[in-house]
Amino acid sequence: MILLALALASFGVASADEEDNAQSHVYVVVDPNITILPGAASVNLGTVQTGIFPGRIQFRIDANTEQVQFYAVVSHLYKGDVCTITDVPPIPVALPPGVVMTADAANPVGGSSNVADYTGTAIQNTCFDSHSSRTIRWESAQNGHFSQYVYLTPSWIQADPEKPMGEYSGFVSLWAMVVL
């Protein structure tokens, strides 16, 4: 004890550091994500008397992966936008030729066709009978992401020359998933 007191007296008062620091490594993992928006809430398909007629519907896909896969769900077109009353049969989806899919800066992987055949049935918006297409995987030409417009072109067939005039409507949906 006496030696410590002598050492302190000869060297001055001991003091602690007035400043110090430490660091920790931090990180975050960015999850894969995808967003789809319609190009328009409503698309005018034009006019028809009889025959097969197409409709081109625009969607915007933004994903943080270069590959995405997507499919379409296309409903029949119902008189007056009412699917619960079928006094007037709907204008059906034209099953062949399927749905033509295009993208601004992407192509189907492995040389696959961009025409998606219909593979099953579905219901949209409670009662709109619909058909769903096969899924097609797409590769973006963009670096590390898929951010571009995608176009679906399904067709319908109006075969009844005595079909009551008026507006017939339905839905076209795009379902997309990131590919990891």
Phi and psi in degrees as GROMACS dihedral restraints (atoms count N, CA, C in turn):
[ dihedral_restraints ]
;  ai    aj    ak    al  type     phi  dphi    fc
    3     4     5     6     1   -66.1    20    10
    4     5     6     7     1   -38.1    20    10
    6     7     8     9     1   -63.9    20    10
    7     8     9    10     1   -39.7    20    10
    9    10    11    12     1   -63.9    20    10
   10    11    12    13     1   -42.9    20    10
   12    13    14    15     1   -63.4    20    10
   13    14    15    16     1   -40.3    20    10
   15    16    17    18     1   -65.9    20    10
   16    17    18    19     1   -39.2    20    10
   18    19    20    21     1   -65.3    20    10
   19    20    21    22     1   -42.2    20    10
   21    22    23    24     1   -65.4    20    10
   22    23    24    25     1   -39.2    20    10
   24    25    26    27     1   -66.9    20    10
   25    26    27    28     1   -34.8    20    10
   27    28    29    30     1   -82.8    20    10
   28    29    30    31     1   -25.0    20    10
   30    31    32    33     1  -106.6    20    10
   31    32    33    34     1    -3.4    20    10
   33    34    35    36     1    97.4    20    10
   34    35    36    37     1  -174.4    20    10
   36    37    38    39     1   -82.6    20    10
   37    38    39    40     1   133.2    20    10
   39    40    41    42     1   -79.1    20    10
   40    41    42    43     1   140.4    20    10
   42    43    44    45     1  -138.2    20    10
   43    44    45    46     1   157.7    20    10
   45    46    47    48     1   -82.5    20    10
   46    47    48    49     1   161.8    20    10
   48    49    50    51     1   -61.6    20    10
   49    50    51    52     1   144.3    20    10
   51    52    53    54     1   -87.3    20    10
   52    53    54    55     1   -11.4    20    10
   54    55    56    57     1  -150.2    20    10
   55    56    57    58     1   147.7    20    10
   57    58    59    60     1  -155.2    20    10
   58    59    60    61     1   169.1    20    10
   60    61    62    63     1  -154.8    20    10
   61    62    63    64     1   164.4    20    10
   63    64    65    66     1  -149.8    20    10
   64    65    66    67     1   159.3    20    10
   66    67    68    69     1  -137.7    20    10
   67    68    69    70     1   156.6    20    10
   69    70    71    72     1  -132.5    20    10
   70    71    72    73     1   138.5    20    10
   72    73    74    75     1   -75.2    20    10
   73    74    75    76     1   133.8    20    10
   75    76    77    78     1  -123.7    20    10
   76    77    78    79     1   155.3    20    10
   78    79    80    81     1  -156.4    20    10
   79    80    81    82     1   162.5    20    10
   81    82    83    84     1  -139.0    20    10
   82    83    84    85     1   148.7    20    10
   84    85    86    87     1  -108.1    20    10
   85    86    87    88     1   123.2    20    10
   87    88    89    90     1   -85.5    20    10
   88    89    90    91     1   117.8    20    10
   90    91    92    93     1   -74.6    20    10
   91    92    93    94     1   152.0    20    10
   93    94    95    96     1   -65.0    20    10
   94    95    96    97     1   143.7    20    10
   96    97    98    99     1  -150.3    20    10
   97    98    99   100     1   159.4    20    10
   99   100   101   102     1  -148.4    20    10
  100   101   102   103     1   144.3    20    10
  102   103   104   105     1  -133.4    20    10
  103   104   105   106     1   139.3    20    10
  105   106   107   108     1  -126.8    20    10
  106   107   108   109     1   133.0    20    10
  108   109   110   111     1  -128.4    20    10
  109   110   111   112     1   143.0    20    10
  111   112   113   114     1   -74.7    20    10
  112   113   114   115     1   148.5    20    10
  114   115   116   117     1   -68.4    20    10
  115   116   117   118     1   -31.0    20    10
  117   118   119   120     1  -151.5    20    10
  118   119   120   121     1   149.2    20    10
  120   121   122   123     1   -70.1    20    10
  121   122   123   124     1   -27.6    20    10
  123   124   125   126     1  -142.8    20    10
  124   125   126   127     1   136.9    20    10
  126   127   128   129     1  -121.7    20    10
  127   128   129   130     1   125.4    20    10
  129   130   131   132     1   -81.7    20    10
  130   131   132   133     1   118.4    20    10
  132   133   134   135     1   -85.2    20    10
  133   134   135   136     1    -0.3    20    10
  135   136   137   138     1    92.6    20    10
  136   137   138   139     1  -151.5    20    10
  138   139   140   141     1  -122.7    20    10
  139   140   141   142     1   156.9    20    10
  141   142   143   144     1  -149.1    20    10
  142   143   144   145     1   147.8    20    10
  144   145   146   147     1  -104.2    20    10
  145   146   147   148     1   -67.9    20    10
  147   148   149   150     1  -142.5    20    10
  148   149   150   151     1   159.3    20    10
  150   151   152   153     1   114.9    20    10
  151   152   153   154     1   179.5    20    10
  153   154   155   156     1   -85.2    20    10
  154   155   156   157     1   134.7    20    10
  156   157   158   159     1  -137.0    20    10
  157   158   159   160     1   137.4    20    10
  159   160   161   162     1   -94.3    20    10
  160   161   162   163     1   166.2    20    10
  162   163   164   165     1  -139.1    20    10
  163   164   165   166     1   133.8    20    10
  165   166   167   168     1  -105.4    20    10
  166   167   168   169     1   116.1    20    10
  168   169   170   171     1  -115.0    20    10
  169   170   171   172     1   129.4    20    10
  171   172   173   174     1   -98.2    20    10
  172   173   174   175     1   138.7    20    10
  174   175   176   177     1  -132.9    20    10
  175   176   177   178     1   157.3    20    10
  177   178   179   180     1  -115.6    20    10
  178   179   180   181     1   124.0    20    10
  180   181   182   183     1  -111.7    20    10
  181   182   183   184     1   131.0    20    10
  183   184   185   186     1  -126.8    20    10
  184   185   186   187     1   116.6    20    10
  186   187   188   189     1  -137.1    20    10
  187   188   189   190     1   152.0    20    10
  189   190   191   192     1   -96.5    20    10
  190   191   192   193     1    27.3    20    10
  192   193   194   195     1  -126.5    20    10
  193   194   195   196     1   154.9    20    10
  195   196   197   198     1   -78.5    20    10
  196   197   198   199     1   -25.9    20    10
  198   199   200   201     1  -111.2    20    10
  199   200   201   202     1   137.1    20    10
  201   202   203   204     1  -134.7    20    10
  202   203   204   205     1   158.2    20    10
  204   205   206   207     1  -127.3    20    10
  205   206   207   208     1   143.1    20    10
  207   208   209   210     1  -148.2    20    10
  208   209   210   211     1   161.9    20    10
  210   211   212   213     1  -143.1    20    10
  211   212   213   214     1   165.5    20    10
  213   214   215   216     1  -113.0    20    10
  214   215   216   217     1   151.2    20    10
  216   217   218   219     1  -126.2    20    10
  217   218   219   220     1   121.4    20    10
  219   220   221   222     1  -124.5    20    10
  220   221   222   223     1   127.6    20    10
  222   223   224   225     1   -95.4    20    10
  223   224   225   226     1   160.9    20    10
  225   226   227   228     1   -66.8    20    10
  226   227   228   229     1   164.0    20    10
  228   229   230   231     1  -104.6    20    10
  229   230   231   232     1   122.8    20    10
  231   232   233   234     1  -105.4    20    10
  232   233   234   235     1   140.3    20    10
  234   235   236   237     1   -59.9    20    10
  235   236   237   238     1   128.3    20    10
  237   238   239   240     1    66.1    20    10
  238   239   240   241     1    15.8    20    10
  240   241   242   243     1    62.1    20    10
  241   242   243   244     1    27.8    20    10
  243   244   245   246     1  -117.6    20    10
  244   245   246   247     1   112.0    20    10
  246   247   248   249     1   -93.7    20    10
  247   248   249   250     1    -7.2    20    10
  249   250   251   252     1   -86.1    20    10
  250   251   252   253     1   -18.5    20    10
  252   253   254   255     1  -112.0    20    10
  253   254   255   256     1   116.7    20    10
  255   256   257   258     1  -114.2    20    10
  256   257   258   259     1    33.9    20    10
  258   259   260   261     1   -58.0    20    10
  259   260   261   262     1   -36.6    20    10
  261   262   263   264     1  -106.4    20    10
  262   263   264   265     1   114.9    20    10
  264   265   266   267     1   -59.0    20    10
  265   266   267   268     1   145.7    20    10
  267   268   269   270     1   -70.1    20    10
  268   269   270   271     1   163.7    20    10
  270   271   272   273     1   -82.9    20    10
  271   272   273   274     1   117.1    20    10
  273   274   275   276     1   -79.4    20    10
  274   275   276   277     1   157.1    20    10
  276   277   278   279     1   -65.2    20    10
  277   278   279   280     1   135.7    20    10
  279   280   281   282     1   -80.2    20    10
  280   281   282   283     1   107.0    20    10
  282   283   284   285     1   -65.2    20    10
  283   284   285   286     1   -56.8    20    10
  285   286   287   288     1   -81.4    20    10
  286   287   288   289     1   136.0    20    10
  288   289   290   291     1   -99.5    20    10
  289   290   291   292     1     6.6    20    10
  291   292   293   294     1    87.3    20    10
  292   293   294   295     1  -164.7    20    10
  294   295   296   297     1  -108.4    20    10
  295   296   297   298     1   123.2    20    10
  297   298   299   300     1   -82.8    20    10
  298   299   300   301     1   127.0    20    10
  300   301   302   303     1  -117.1    20    10
  301   302   303   304     1   133.5    20    10
  303   304   305   306     1  -137.1    20    10
  304   305   306   307     1   156.9    20    10
  306   307   308   309     1  -137.2    20    10
  307   308   309   310     1   152.3    20    10
  309   310   311   312     1   -62.2    20    10
  310   311   312   313     1   -40.1    20    10
  312   313   314   315     1  -143.1    20    10
  313   314   315   316     1    50.0    20    10
  315   316   317   318     1  -155.9    20    10
  316   317   318   319     1   159.5    20    10
  318   319   320   321     1  -140.4    20    10
  319   320   321   322     1   157.4    20    10
  321   322   323   324     1   -61.0    20    10
  322   323   324   325     1   142.4    20    10
  324   325   326   327     1   -71.8    20    10
  325   326   327   328     1   144.7    20    10
  327   328   329   330     1    68.3    20    10
  328   329   330   331     1    21.9    20    10
  330   331   332   333     1    73.2    20    10
  331   332   333   334     1    17.6    20    10
  333   334   335   336     1   -63.6    20    10
  334   335   336   337     1   158.7    20    10
  336   337   338   339     1   -72.0    20    10
  337   338   339   340     1   149.2    20    10
  339   340   341   342     1   -92.2    20    10
  340   341   342   343     1    10.1    20    10
  342   343   344   345     1  -102.6    20    10
  343   344   345   346     1   119.1    20    10
  345   346   347   348     1   -99.4    20    10
  346   347   348   349     1   114.9    20    10
  348   349   350   351     1   -69.0    20    10
  349   350   351   352     1   153.7    20    10
  351   352   353   354     1   -77.4    20    10
  352   353   354   355     1   136.9    20    10
  354   355   356   357     1  -120.0    20    10
  355   356   357   358     1   -13.0    20    10
  357   358   359   360     1  -169.6    20    10
  358   359   360   361     1  -178.3    20    10
  360   361   362   363     1  -108.9    20    10
  361   362   363   364     1   161.9    20    10
  363   364   365   366     1  -154.4    20    10
  364   365   366   367     1   171.2    20    10
  366   367   368   369     1  -124.3    20    10
  367   368   369   370     1   132.3    20    10
  369   370   371   372     1  -118.1    20    10
  370   371   372   373     1   142.7    20    10
  372   373   374   375     1    52.3    20    10
  373   374   375   376     1    48.9    20    10
  375   376   377   378     1    79.2    20    10
  376   377   378   379     1   -45.0    20    10
  378   379   380   381     1  -146.7    20    10
  379   380   381   382     1     9.2    20    10
  381   382   383   384     1   -81.1    20    10
  382   383   384   385     1   104.2    20    10
  384   385   386   387     1   -59.0    20    10
  385   386   387   388     1   135.3    20    10
  387   388   389   390     1  -141.9    20    10
  388   389   390   391     1   169.2    20    10
  390   391   392   393     1  -124.1    20    10
  391   392   393   394     1   139.1    20    10
  393   394   395   396     1  -106.2    20    10
  394   395   396   397     1   146.7    20    10
  396   397   398   399     1   -97.2    20    10
  397   398   399   400     1   170.1    20    10
  399   400   401   402     1   -70.8    20    10
  400   401   402   403     1   160.4    20    10
  402   403   404   405     1   -88.8    20    10
  403   404   405   406     1   137.2    20    10
  405   406   407   408     1  -120.4    20    10
  406   407   408   409     1   133.7    20    10
  408   409   410   411     1   -91.1    20    10
  409   410   411   412     1   134.2    20    10
  411   412   413   414     1  -120.6    20    10
  412   413   414   415     1   145.2    20    10
  414   415   416   417     1  -114.0    20    10
  415   416   417   418     1   125.7    20    10
  417   418   419   420     1   -80.0    20    10
  418   419   420   421     1   146.5    20    10
  420   421   422   423     1   -84.7    20    10
  421   422   423   424     1    -2.2    20    10
  423   424   425   426     1   -83.6    20    10
  424   425   426   427     1   158.7    20    10
  426   427   428   429     1   -85.5    20    10
  427   428   429   430     1   100.1    20    10
  429   430   431   432     1    84.2    20    10
  430   431   432   433     1     4.3    20    10
  432   433   434   435     1  -154.5    20    10
  433   434   435   436     1   169.6    20    10
  435   436   437   438     1  -128.3    20    10
  436   437   438   439     1    96.0    20    10
  438   439   440   441     1  -132.2    20    10
  439   440   441   442     1    95.1    20    10
  441   442   443   444     1  -167.5    20    10
  442   443   444   445     1   171.7    20    10
  444   445   446   447     1   -84.7    20    10
  445   446   447   448     1   141.2    20    10
  447   448   449   450     1  -123.3    20    10
  448   449   450   451     1   141.2    20    10
  450   451   452   453     1  -122.4    20    10
  451   452   453   454     1   130.1    20    10
  453   454   455   456     1  -108.5    20    10
  454   455   456   457     1   133.1    20    10
  456   457   458   459     1  -126.6    20    10
  457   458   459   460     1    86.0    20    10
  459   460   461   462     1   -85.9    20    10
  460   461   462   463     1   171.6    20    10
  462   463   464   465     1  -132.5    20    10
  463   464   465   466     1   155.4    20    10
  465   466   467   468     1  -125.8    20    10
  466   467   468   469     1   161.6    20    10
  468   469   470   471     1  -126.9    20    10
  469   470   471   472     1   119.2    20    10
  471   472   473   474     1  -103.6    20    10
  472   473   474   475     1   100.5    20    10
  474   475   476   477     1  -103.5    20    10
  475   476   477   478     1    -5.9    20    10
  477   478   479   480     1   -97.5    20    10
  478   479   480   481     1   109.2    20    10
  480   481   482   483     1   -68.2    20    10
  481   482   483   484     1   -13.1    20    10
  483   484   485   486     1  -107.5    20    10
  484   485   486   487     1    17.8    20    10
  486   487   488   489     1   -59.6    20    10
  487   488   489   490     1   129.3    20    10
  489   490   491   492     1   -56.5    20    10
  490   491   492   493     1   136.2    20    10
  492   493   494   495     1   -67.2    20    10
  493   494   495   496     1   161.6    20    10
  495   496   497   498     1   135.2    20    10
  496   497   498   499     1  -173.9    20    10
  498   499   500   501     1   -92.1    20    10
  499   500   501   502     1   130.6    20    10
  501   502   503   504     1  -118.4    20    10
  502   503   504   505     1   133.9    20    10
  504   505   506   507     1  -143.8    20    10
  505   506   507   508     1   165.3    20    10
  507   508   509   510     1  -165.6    20    10
  508   509   510   511     1  -149.2    20    10
  510   511   512   513     1  -137.3    20    10
  511   512   513   514     1   149.0    20    10
  513   514   515   516     1  -128.5    20    10
  514   515   516   517     1   123.6    20    10
  516   517   518   519     1  -118.3    20    10
  517   518   519   520     1   145.9    20    10
  519   520   521   522     1  -113.4    20    10
  520   521   522   523     1   125.0    20    10
  522   523   524   525     1  -111.6    20    10
  523   524   525   526     1   127.4    20    10
  525   526   527   528     1  -135.9    20    10
  526   527   528   529     1   149.1    20    10
  528   529   530   531     1  -136.1    20    10
  529   530   531   532     1   145.8    20    10
  531   532   533   534     1   -73.8    20    10
  532   533   534   535     1   153.0    20    10
  534   535   536   537     1  -112.4    20    10
  535   536   537   538     1   123.0    20    10
